[in-house]
Amino acid sequence: MRRSLAGVALAVTSMVALSFLIPLGALVMSLVKEQGVTAAQQRGAAMAPVLALTTDPDALRESAAGLDAADHLVVHLPGAGPLGRSKAPAALLERAQRGRESISQEVPGGWVCLQPVVLPGDKVAVIENFVPEAELTRGVAESWAVMCFLAVGLIAGSVLVADRLGAKVVRSSRRLAQASRALGLGDLDARVEPMGPRELRDAGVAFNAMAQRMNELLAVERELVADLSHRLRTPLTALHLASERMAGTPESARVEAAVCELETELRAIIAAARTPLAVGPMGQGLLGGTEPPPGRGSGGPGGAGPRSEAAQVVRRRTAFWAVLAEQQNRSCSLDITQEPTGIGLSDDDVAAVVDALIGNVFRHTPEGTAFGVAVVRTAQAVELVVEDGGPGIPEPERALSRGSSTGSTGLGLDIARRAATATGGSVRVTRGPLGGAHIAVTFTLAAPPPSGHRSRLSRRRRR
């Protein structure tokens, strides 16, 4: 925009300057020429009274020299030669003498003025005054140079003013764009100082109001989620009491462990809901210095970003679901690679994916349906596979859309898709060897952490 404004100012000012310069230049040249010719005619008119008094050549030469020191004033006496160097053509002299008319005409090398004078005896003398070309253009070049200098100064000034105005507009636009990008990347404190033209100032004020309103709405939403999650504590308390009454039975320890696990997850949900912004790649809105909520894994050593060993998390969560599978007479197979499976997600994010996929098996297949979990390591990725022997998913593409699955919220597959996308991976839904759904979630491998991070992580684990 800045360059465009300067170009517009240059074009407009140049056209205006040319529209004035060309007529002014022609007018200056015409005026100088007219002044030279007028001066020559006046010298000829001053010589006419001298001819009326005397025709002595010496007196006439003396008078001509007094009127024109450049010897351009020539007197043509009848029956005698010219008194000086004549530049007028013979035909022109004869015309002036016979027609007794004053003639002013351009000739090679300049301009000539002929003025006839009637002498006693009806004889006609002609006064010739020659104006050289240099006299006709004296001062024209200097005048043109001054006008061109003024025009260039005017153009440069207008371009400079347009550039300054454009710079102000561009600066305001860039700051507004930077603040918009920062807000889009999750910096909810991004604001812009309104400046520049009125329209851009209004845009800056509107942007600040929008950002403030977003903060207010997000705060209300977080509190609402926290309140809704907190309401689950009442049934949890009832479950605790029920597990205490079941003390001594074979199921009491199992129920108590499940209740404790549920309470831990509930506390984590409430803490995460009250965090200013979701932390981790799946939140897509990292804020510098934000700590993970209590009870949730950081997933990254030494503050180097989220990192998780997917195989370990899958093994742990599958063991949790295996207890419920045993109660429902489901056979559960587990095949996990022994190679490193570090990915750029936190442990809780990976656990959420595993719980969502295995939970779908329990919710959408009848009791006794077998399922399997596998973790496969490739050169550049880690693949988590969950398959079952149920009826399968009739519309895989639609199932991956949040909330579009028939009879389901669609959140489970959406969680898996967002987790895979956060690492540059993908999700595929097909029919597996067991006859039911075959869901493969691909995570891109993360770069190995520095050696210093490994040592700190090992010390932390020992503690």
Kinemage of the C-alpha trace (Angstrom):
@kinemage 1
@onewidth
@group {chain A} dominant
@subgroup {mainchain}
@vectorlist {calphas} color= white
{ca met a 1} P 0.000 0.000 0.000
{ca arg a 2} L 2.816 2.380 0.837
{ca arg a 3} L 4.420 1.921 -2.569
{ca ser a 4} L 1.062 2.233 -4.298
{ca leu a 5} L 0.277 5.546 -2.587
{ca ala a 6} L 3.708 6.901 -3.509
{ca gly a 7} L 3.194 5.769 -7.113
{ca val a 8} L -0.213 7.455 -7.298
{ca ala a 9} L 1.217 10.687 -5.892
{ca leu a 10} L 4.115 10.532 -8.383
{ca ala a 11} L 1.788 9.981 -11.347
{ca val a 12} L -0.735 12.672 -10.380
{ca thr a 13} L 1.866 15.295 -9.506
{ca ser a 14} L 3.850 14.573 -12.658
{ca met a 15} L 0.781 15.043 -14.846
{ca val a 16} L -0.109 18.293 -13.079
{ca ala a 17} L 3.463 19.570 -13.375
{ca leu a 18} L 3.648 18.710 -17.082
{ca ser a 19} L 0.298 20.354 -17.745
{ca phe a 20} L 1.738 23.598 -16.358
{ca leu a 21} L 5.347 23.271 -17.527
{ca ile a 22} L 4.640 22.843 -21.241
{ca pro a 23} L 2.414 25.937 -21.641
{ca leu a 24} L 4.679 27.992 -19.378
{ca gly a 25} L 7.764 27.012 -21.373
{ca ala a 26} L 6.084 27.959 -24.646
{ca leu a 27} L 4.884 31.244 -23.116
{ca val a 28} L 8.361 32.163 -21.896
{ca met a 29} L 9.872 31.523 -25.330
{ca ser a 30} L 7.138 33.563 -27.027
{ca leu a 31} L 7.603 36.470 -24.632
{ca val a 32} L 11.385 36.562 -25.089
{ca lys a 33} L 11.007 36.480 -28.876
{ca glu a 34} L 8.382 39.202 -28.817
{ca gln a 35} L 10.565 41.398 -26.644
{ca gly a 36} L 13.506 41.029 -29.041
{ca val a 37} L 11.418 41.912 -32.101
{ca thr a 38} L 9.788 44.866 -30.335
{ca ala a 39} L 13.171 46.235 -29.335
{ca ala a 40} L 14.355 45.967 -32.960
{ca gln a 41} L 11.292 47.802 -34.224
{ca gln a 42} L 11.815 50.560 -31.685
{ca arg a 43} L 15.419 51.045 -32.823
{ca gly a 44} L 14.223 51.287 -36.415
{ca ala a 45} L 11.569 53.826 -35.427
{ca ala a 46} L 14.250 55.903 -33.606
{ca met a 47} L 16.413 55.928 -36.771
{ca ala a 48} L 13.599 57.292 -38.996
{ca pro a 49} L 13.837 60.982 -37.772
{ca val a 50} L 17.570 60.962 -38.473
{ca leu a 51} L 16.934 59.990 -42.108
{ca ala a 52} L 14.412 62.813 -42.400
{ca leu a 53} L 17.131 65.307 -41.428
{ca thr a 54} L 20.161 63.992 -43.321
{ca thr a 55} L 21.259 61.281 -45.716
{ca asp a 56} L 24.974 61.688 -45.051
{ca pro a 57} L 26.418 58.173 -44.766
{ca asp a 58} L 28.861 59.057 -42.021
{ca ala a 59} L 26.154 60.712 -39.895
{ca leu a 60} L 23.851 57.783 -40.466
{ca arg a 61} L 26.572 55.289 -39.466
{ca glu a 62} L 27.257 57.260 -36.327
{ca ser a 63} L 23.570 57.405 -35.424
{ca ala a 64} L 23.142 53.640 -36.139
{ca ala a 65} L 26.134 52.817 -33.963
{ca gly a 66} L 24.632 54.876 -31.162
{ca leu a 67} L 21.329 53.040 -31.354
{ca asp a 68} L 22.759 49.508 -31.885
{ca ala a 69} L 26.319 48.776 -30.794
{ca ala a 70} L 26.174 45.296 -32.365
{ca asp a 71} L 26.041 46.768 -35.916
{ca his a 72} L 22.758 45.036 -36.667
{ca leu a 73} L 21.110 48.341 -37.671
{ca val a 74} L 21.594 48.881 -41.461
{ca val a 75} L 20.308 51.756 -43.627
{ca his a 76} L 19.548 51.156 -47.304
{ca leu a 77} L 19.674 54.529 -49.194
{ca pro a 78} L 18.110 54.756 -52.659
{ca gly a 79} L 20.685 54.461 -55.367
{ca ala a 80} L 23.465 53.453 -52.925
{ca gly a 81} L 24.634 50.357 -51.124
{ca pro a 82} L 23.683 49.402 -47.601
{ca leu a 83} L 25.395 51.190 -44.715
{ca gly a 84} L 26.463 47.982 -42.883
{ca arg a 85} L 26.192 44.233 -43.272
{ca ser a 86} L 22.729 43.418 -44.503
{ca lys a 87} L 21.040 40.105 -43.618
{ca ala a 88} L 17.705 40.725 -45.379
{ca pro a 89} L 17.024 38.995 -48.694
{ca ala a 90} L 16.978 41.264 -51.772
{ca ala a 91} L 13.410 40.328 -52.622
{ca leu a 92} L 12.265 41.306 -49.155
{ca leu a 93} L 14.096 44.682 -49.435
{ca glu a 94} L 12.571 45.377 -52.812
{ca arg a 95} L 9.137 44.560 -51.493
{ca ala a 96} L 9.506 46.914 -48.558
{ca gln a 97} L 10.859 49.680 -50.827
{ca arg a 98} L 8.228 49.448 -53.522
{ca gly a 99} L 5.283 48.631 -51.310
{ca arg a 100} L 6.400 51.086 -48.620
{ca glu a 101} L 5.292 48.610 -45.929
{ca ser a 102} L 6.934 47.570 -42.702
{ca ile a 103} L 7.976 43.924 -42.747
{ca ser a 104} L 8.957 41.725 -39.785
{ca gln a 105} L 9.921 38.213 -40.819
{ca glu a 106} L 12.060 35.260 -39.760
{ca val a 107} L 15.171 34.670 -41.823
{ca pro a 108} L 17.995 32.139 -41.554
{ca gly a 109} L 19.924 32.845 -38.346
{ca gly a 110} L 17.387 35.171 -36.727
{ca trp a 111} L 14.655 37.744 -37.341
{ca val a 112} L 14.709 40.789 -39.580
{ca cys a 113} L 12.626 44.007 -39.301
{ca leu a 114} L 12.348 46.337 -42.332
{ca gln a 115} L 10.902 49.831 -41.976
{ca pro a 116} L 10.603 52.125 -45.057
{ca val a 117} L 11.196 55.906 -44.714
{ca val a 118} L 10.033 58.347 -47.457
{ca leu a 119} L 12.736 60.926 -48.304
{ca pro a 120} L 12.348 64.239 -50.154
{ca gly a 121} L 11.828 63.727 -53.839
{ca asp a 122} L 9.556 60.710 -53.208
{ca lys a 123} L 12.490 58.467 -52.680
{ca val a 124} L 12.293 55.572 -50.180
{ca ala a 125} L 15.043 54.471 -47.794
{ca val a 126} L 14.724 51.214 -45.796
{ca ile a 127} L 15.940 50.750 -42.215
{ca glu a 128} L 16.926 47.143 -41.540
{ca asn a 129} L 17.311 45.777 -38.005
{ca phe a 130} L 18.441 42.164 -37.645
{ca val a 131} L 17.830 40.188 -34.393
{ca pro a 132} L 20.093 37.089 -34.024
{ca glu a 133} L 18.709 33.763 -32.850
{ca ala a 134} L 20.613 34.109 -29.569
{ca glu a 135} L 18.729 37.315 -28.814
{ca leu a 136} L 15.416 35.620 -29.453
{ca thr a 137} L 16.149 32.804 -26.931
{ca arg a 138} L 18.162 34.718 -24.326
{ca gly a 139} L 17.215 33.534 -20.795
{ca val a 140} L 14.805 30.846 -22.017
{ca ala a 141} L 17.029 27.917 -20.932
{ca glu a 142} L 17.528 29.430 -17.487
{ca ser a 143} L 13.792 29.965 -17.072
{ca trp a 144} L 13.084 26.396 -18.148
{ca ala a 145} L 15.705 25.065 -15.720
{ca val a 146} L 14.136 26.974 -12.817
{ca met a 147} L 10.653 25.704 -13.700
{ca cys a 148} L 11.909 22.122 -14.020
{ca phe a 149} L 13.678 22.393 -10.664
{ca leu a 150} L 10.484 23.649 -9.027
{ca ala a 151} L 8.471 20.871 -10.683
{ca val a 152} L 10.913 18.203 -9.499
{ca gly a 153} L 10.795 19.659 -5.998
{ca leu a 154} L 7.000 19.631 -6.058
{ca ile a 155} L 6.919 16.010 -7.249
{ca ala a 156} L 9.475 14.901 -4.660
{ca gly a 157} L 7.575 16.688 -1.901
{ca ser a 158} L 4.263 15.142 -2.858
{ca val a 159} L 5.806 11.661 -3.059
{ca leu a 160} L 7.441 12.158 0.348
{ca val a 161} L 4.173 13.283 1.923
{ca ala a 162} L 2.302 10.354 0.346
{ca asp a 163} L 5.010 7.957 1.545
{ca arg a 164} L 4.746 9.266 5.109
{ca leu a 165} L 0.973 8.948 5.050
{ca gly a 166} L 1.256 5.470 3.535
{ca ala a 167} L 3.811 4.450 6.164
{ca lys a 168} L 1.407 5.494 8.899
{ca val a 169} L -1.406 3.497 7.342
{ca val a 170} L 0.826 0.457 6.733
{ca arg a 171} L 2.176 0.584 10.284
{ca ser a 172} L -1.346 0.578 11.697
{ca ser a 173} L -2.385 -2.278 9.377
{ca arg a 174} L 0.667 -4.364 10.279
{ca arg a 175} L 0.088 -3.952 14.003
{ca leu a 176} L -3.533 -4.947 13.591
{ca ala a 177} L -2.501 -7.990 11.505
{ca gln a 178} L 0.162 -9.006 14.066
{ca ala a 179} L -2.313 -8.744 16.915
{ca ser a 180} L -4.845 -10.805 14.929
{ca arg a 181} L -2.256 -13.516 14.254
{ca ala a 182} L -1.216 -13.553 17.913
{ca leu a 183} L -4.844 -13.883 18.995
{ca gly a 184} L -5.347 -16.680 16.484
{ca leu a 185} L -2.310 -18.525 17.906
{ca gly a 186} L -3.770 -18.397 21.415
{ca asp a 187} L -2.367 -15.198 22.925
{ca leu a 188} L -5.557 -13.914 24.529
{ca asp a 189} L -3.718 -10.860 25.896
{ca ala a 190} L -2.949 -9.594 22.382
{ca arg a 191} L -4.144 -6.022 21.951
{ca val a 192} L -3.482 -3.265 19.423
{ca glu a 193} L -2.971 0.446 20.001
{ca pro a 194} L -5.488 2.307 17.807
{ca met a 195} L -3.599 4.614 15.449
{ca gly a 196} L -3.591 5.835 11.862
{ca pro a 197} L -6.665 6.969 9.913
{ca arg a 198} L -10.055 7.019 11.573
{ca glu a 199} L -11.164 3.799 9.899
{ca leu a 200} L -8.100 1.907 11.152
{ca arg a 201} L -8.499 3.401 14.616
{ca asp a 202} L -12.090 2.173 14.664
{ca ala a 203} L -10.895 -1.262 13.536
{ca gly a 204} L -8.314 -1.320 16.354
{ca val a 205} L -10.910 -0.364 18.960
{ca ala a 206} L -13.276 -3.042 17.625
{ca phe a 207} L -10.464 -5.633 17.710
{ca asn a 208} L -9.659 -4.843 21.355
{ca ala a 209} L -13.344 -5.053 22.273
{ca met a 210} L -13.622 -8.402 20.469
{ca ala a 211} L -10.557 -9.815 22.261
{ca gln a 212} L -11.887 -8.660 25.630
{ca arg a 213} L -15.262 -10.203 24.911
{ca met a 214} L -13.586 -13.465 23.904
{ca asn a 215} L -11.773 -13.566 27.244
{ca glu a 216} L -15.024 -12.993 29.095
{ca leu a 217} L -16.874 -15.686 27.141
{ca leu a 218} L -14.041 -18.195 27.598
{ca ala a 219} L -13.958 -17.488 31.330
{ca val a 220} L -17.716 -18.062 31.553
{ca glu a 221} L -17.408 -21.259 29.522
{ca arg a 222} L -14.572 -22.593 31.686
{ca glu a 223} L -16.524 -21.953 34.865
{ca leu a 224} L -19.604 -23.610 33.371
{ca val a 225} L -17.602 -26.729 32.456
{ca ala a 226} L -16.049 -26.778 35.914
{ca asp a 227} L -19.456 -26.458 37.562
{ca leu a 228} L -20.900 -29.231 35.434
{ca ser a 229} L -17.955 -31.469 36.252
{ca his a 230} L -18.249 -30.632 39.938
{ca arg a 231} L -21.814 -31.879 39.946
{ca leu a 232} L -20.458 -35.387 39.339
{ca arg a 233} L -18.947 -35.417 42.828
{ca thr a 234} L -22.332 -36.247 44.348
{ca pro a 235} L -22.730 -39.615 42.579
{ca leu a 236} L -19.034 -40.270 43.239
{ca thr a 237} L -19.634 -39.830 46.954
{ca ala a 238} L -22.507 -42.286 46.728
{ca leu a 239} L -20.231 -44.769 44.954
{ca his a 240} L -17.620 -44.385 47.713
{ca leu a 241} L -20.230 -45.152 50.340
{ca ala a 242} L -21.458 -48.128 48.337
{ca ser a 243} L -17.914 -49.492 48.016
{ca glu a 244} L -17.417 -49.146 51.772
{ca arg a 245} L -20.588 -51.137 52.414
{ca met a 246} L -19.240 -53.798 50.044
{ca ala a 247} L -16.064 -54.156 52.114
{ca gly a 248} L -15.019 -57.772 52.436
{ca thr a 249} L -16.583 -58.888 49.161
{ca pro a 250} L -14.448 -59.894 46.129
{ca glu a 251} L -15.758 -56.950 44.123
{ca ser a 252} L -15.086 -54.242 46.733
{ca ala a 253} L -11.415 -53.655 45.883
{ca arg a 254} L -12.162 -53.524 42.186
{ca val a 255} L -15.033 -51.068 42.616
{ca glu a 256} L -12.978 -48.890 44.964
{ca ala a 257} L -10.090 -48.751 42.462
{ca ala a 258} L -12.480 -47.753 39.677
{ca val a 259} L -14.053 -45.049 41.833
{ca cys a 260} L -10.632 -43.656 42.764
{ca glu a 261} L -9.617 -43.594 39.114
{ca leu a 262} L -12.833 -41.787 38.207
{ca glu a 263} L -12.343 -39.243 40.993
{ca thr a 264} L -8.776 -38.557 39.835
{ca glu a 265} L -9.966 -37.951 36.294
{ca leu a 266} L -12.769 -35.708 37.546
{ca arg a 267} L -10.328 -33.556 39.522
{ca ala a 268} L -8.147 -33.274 36.448
{ca ile a 269} L -11.124 -32.215 34.316
{ca ile a 270} L -12.124 -29.509 36.802
{ca ala a 271} L -8.549 -28.201 37.022
{ca ala a 272} L -8.160 -28.215 33.245
{ca ala a 273} L -11.490 -26.427 32.781
{ca arg a 274} L -10.356 -23.616 35.074
{ca thr a 275} L -6.979 -23.259 33.356
{ca pro a 276} L -6.895 -20.046 31.216
{ca leu a 277} L -6.308 -22.047 28.049
{ca ala a 278} L -5.923 -25.689 27.094
{ca val a 279} L -2.337 -26.828 27.546
{ca gly a 280} L -0.749 -29.197 25.057
{ca pro a 281} L -0.880 -29.863 21.333
{ca met a 282} L -4.479 -31.090 21.445
{ca gly a 283} L -5.506 -27.719 22.909
{ca gln a 284} L -3.876 -25.944 19.943
{ca gly a 285} L -3.369 -22.881 22.127
{ca leu a 286} L -0.168 -23.032 24.127
{ca leu a 287} L 0.507 -20.185 26.512
{ca gly a 288} L 4.063 -19.659 27.588
{ca gly a 289} L 4.687 -20.638 31.170
{ca thr a 290} L 1.331 -22.382 31.722
{ca glu a 291} L 1.673 -25.374 34.015
{ca pro a 292} L -0.303 -28.552 33.377
{ca pro a 293} L -3.243 -29.078 35.703
{ca pro a 294} L -2.740 -31.171 38.845
{ca gly a 295} L -2.921 -34.881 38.344
{ca arg a 296} L -2.128 -34.673 34.620
{ca gly a 297} L 1.152 -35.716 33.055
{ca ser a 298} L 3.366 -33.074 31.524
{ca gly a 299} L 4.450 -35.449 28.817
{ca gly a 300} L 7.689 -33.575 28.194
{ca pro a 301} L 10.941 -33.662 30.134
{ca gly a 302} L 12.500 -30.550 31.439
{ca gly a 303} L 9.903 -28.253 29.881
{ca ala a 304} L 10.959 -29.337 26.395
{ca gly a 305} L 7.358 -29.709 25.254
{ca pro a 306} L 4.890 -32.595 25.516
{ca arg a 307} L 6.411 -36.031 25.039
{ca ser a 308} L 5.059 -39.460 25.825
{ca glu a 309} L 6.092 -43.061 25.384
{ca ala a 310} L 2.956 -44.263 23.661
{ca ala a 311} L 3.664 -47.964 24.262
{ca gln a 312} L 3.826 -47.537 28.038
{ca val a 313} L 0.611 -45.518 28.197
{ca val a 314} L -1.240 -48.007 25.970
{ca arg a 315} L -0.034 -50.919 28.108
{ca arg a 316} L -1.201 -49.215 31.306
{ca arg a 317} L -4.630 -48.216 30.017
{ca thr a 318} L -5.260 -51.580 28.362
{ca ala a 319} L -4.555 -53.260 31.708
{ca phe a 320} L -7.213 -51.060 33.288
{ca trp a 321} L -9.811 -52.017 30.652
{ca ala a 322} L -8.811 -55.672 30.784
{ca val a 323} L -10.423 -55.997 34.216
{ca leu a 324} L -13.798 -54.874 32.860
{ca ala a 325} L -13.303 -57.064 29.790
{ca glu a 326} L -12.854 -60.096 32.040
{ca gln a 327} L -16.157 -59.351 33.766
{ca gln a 328} L -17.942 -59.209 30.385
{ca asn a 329} L -16.230 -62.345 29.048
{ca arg a 330} L -14.386 -60.389 26.361
{ca ser a 331} L -11.075 -61.721 25.132
{ca cys a 332} L -8.469 -58.963 24.938
{ca ser a 333} L -5.230 -59.288 22.952
{ca leu a 334} L -2.336 -56.883 23.381
{ca asp a 335} L 0.574 -56.578 20.948
{ca ile a 336} L 3.024 -53.770 21.759
{ca thr a 337} L 6.378 -53.118 20.107
{ca gln a 338} L 9.554 -53.047 22.186
{ca glu a 339} L 11.032 -50.129 20.226
{ca pro a 340} L 10.931 -46.530 21.513
{ca thr a 341} L 7.599 -44.869 20.745
{ca gly a 342} L 8.083 -41.238 21.758
{ca ile a 343} L 5.458 -38.881 20.317
{ca gly a 344} L 4.729 -35.189 20.828
{ca leu a 345} L 1.725 -35.602 23.139
{ca ser a 346} L 1.326 -35.752 26.897
{ca asp a 347} L 0.591 -39.027 28.662
{ca asp a 348} L -2.936 -37.847 29.387
{ca asp a 349} L -3.583 -37.064 25.725
{ca val a 350} L -2.488 -40.557 24.698
{ca ala a 351} L -4.530 -42.075 27.535
{ca ala a 352} L -7.580 -40.130 26.384
{ca val a 353} L -7.212 -41.618 22.888
{ca val a 354} L -6.856 -45.172 24.217
{ca asp a 355} L -9.811 -44.772 26.607
{ca ala a 356} L -11.977 -43.277 23.845
{ca leu a 357} L -11.274 -46.111 21.384
{ca ile a 358} L -11.574 -48.985 23.857
{ca gly a 359} L -14.581 -47.323 25.482
{ca asn a 360} L -16.305 -47.327 22.090
{ca val a 361} L -15.794 -51.088 21.908
{ca phe a 362} L -17.548 -51.589 25.266
{ca arg a 363} L -20.346 -49.172 24.410
{ca his a 364} L -21.159 -50.300 20.865
{ca thr a 365} L -20.530 -54.050 20.891
{ca pro a 366} L -22.361 -56.736 22.902
{ca glu a 367} L -20.762 -58.480 25.865
{ca gly a 368} L -18.431 -61.283 24.912
{ca thr a 369} L -17.147 -59.487 21.793
{ca ala a 370} L -13.387 -59.827 21.474
{ca phe a 371} L -11.117 -56.887 20.821
{ca gly a 372} L -7.428 -56.291 20.333
{ca val a 373} L -4.963 -53.470 20.909
{ca ala a 374} L -1.633 -53.119 19.117
{ca val a 375} L 1.159 -50.549 18.935
{ca val a 376} L 3.326 -50.744 15.806
{ca arg a 377} L 6.501 -48.735 15.252
{ca thr a 378} L 7.508 -47.673 11.723
{ca ala a 379} L 10.428 -45.601 10.497
{ca gln a 380} L 8.693 -42.257 11.014
{ca ala a 381} L 5.548 -42.983 13.004
{ca val a 382} L 3.826 -44.942 15.752
{ca glu a 383} L 0.530 -46.628 14.919
{ca leu a 384} L -2.097 -47.446 17.539
{ca val a 385} L -4.598 -50.083 16.352
{ca val a 386} L -7.839 -50.963 18.155
{ca glu a 387} L -10.070 -53.568 16.499
{ca asp a 388} L -13.060 -55.615 17.594
{ca gly a 389} L -15.312 -58.428 16.442
{ca gly a 390} L -18.510 -56.358 16.489
{ca pro a 391} L -20.699 -55.148 13.651
{ca gly a 392} L -18.201 -52.509 12.534
{ca ile a 393} L -18.773 -48.908 11.479
{ca pro a 394} L -21.012 -48.593 8.391
{ca glu a 395} L -19.986 -45.003 7.484
{ca pro a 396} L -16.317 -44.438 8.461
{ca glu a 397} L -16.045 -40.929 6.995
{ca arg a 398} L -19.135 -39.720 8.795
{ca ala a 399} L -18.021 -41.357 12.033
{ca leu a 400} L -14.900 -39.183 12.061
{ca ser a 401} L -17.047 -36.024 12.132
{ca arg a 402} L -17.679 -34.701 15.626
{ca gly a 403} L -21.192 -35.435 16.842
{ca ser a 404} L -22.427 -36.942 13.559
{ca ser a 405} L -22.443 -40.639 14.449
{ca thr a 406} L -25.854 -42.201 14.811
{ca gly a 407} L -26.587 -43.074 18.444
{ca ser a 408} L -23.305 -41.534 19.612
{ca thr a 409} L -21.803 -38.136 20.365
{ca gly a 410} L -18.905 -38.823 18.037
{ca leu a 411} L -16.425 -37.440 20.575
{ca gly a 412} L -14.306 -40.600 20.847
{ca leu a 413} L -13.125 -40.697 17.240
{ca asp a 414} L -12.860 -36.903 17.220
{ca ile a 415} L -10.451 -37.051 20.178
{ca ala a 416} L -8.345 -39.574 18.316
{ca arg a 417} L -8.411 -37.488 15.130
{ca arg a 418} L -7.345 -34.276 16.915
{ca ala a 419} L -4.542 -36.079 18.737
{ca ala a 420} L -3.238 -37.579 15.510
{ca thr a 421} L -3.505 -34.255 13.662
{ca ala a 422} L -1.592 -32.495 16.454
{ca thr a 423} L 1.435 -34.690 15.682
{ca gly a 424} L 0.990 -34.638 11.896
{ca gly a 425} L -0.662 -38.049 11.748
{ca ser a 426} L -4.069 -39.360 10.701
{ca val a 427} L -6.895 -41.767 11.555
{ca arg a 428} L -8.171 -44.597 9.346
{ca val a 429} L -11.365 -46.561 9.943
{ca thr a 430} L -11.720 -49.871 8.092
{ca arg a 431} L -12.991 -53.414 8.738
{ca gly a 432} L -10.440 -55.616 10.513
{ca pro a 433} L -9.576 -59.314 10.637
{ca leu a 434} L -11.882 -59.842 13.654
{ca gly a 435} L -14.823 -58.812 11.491
{ca gly a 436} L -15.619 -55.510 13.152
{ca ala a 437} L -14.143 -52.020 13.228
{ca his a 438} L -10.423 -51.560 12.676
{ca ile a 439} L -9.273 -48.115 13.829
{ca ala a 440} L -5.633 -47.166 13.156
{ca val a 441} L -4.348 -43.912 14.689
{ca thr a 442} L -0.969 -42.789 13.324
{ca phe a 443} L 1.273 -40.485 15.387
{ca thr a 444} L 4.424 -38.944 13.960
{ca leu a 445} L 7.520 -39.762 15.983
{ca ala a 446} L 8.928 -36.926 18.088
{ca ala a 447} L 12.585 -35.969 18.074
{ca pro a 448} L 14.545 -37.655 20.875
{ca pro a 449} L 15.064 -35.396 23.909
{ca pro a 450} L 18.559 -34.063 24.731
{ca ser a 451} L 20.749 -36.138 26.991
{ca gly a 452} L 20.378 -33.622 29.819
{ca his a 453} L 16.626 -34.051 29.719
{ca arg a 454} L 16.991 -37.830 29.857
{ca ser a 455} L 19.137 -37.624 32.991
{ca arg a 456} L 16.695 -35.263 34.727
{ca leu a 457} L 13.775 -37.483 33.726
{ca ser a 458} L 15.485 -40.582 35.100
{ca arg a 459} L 16.267 -38.818 38.402
{ca arg a 460} L 12.640 -37.660 38.607
{ca arg a 461} L 11.395 -41.222 38.016
{ca arg a 462} L 13.741 -42.593 40.712
{ca arg a 463} L 12.409 -40.052 43.173
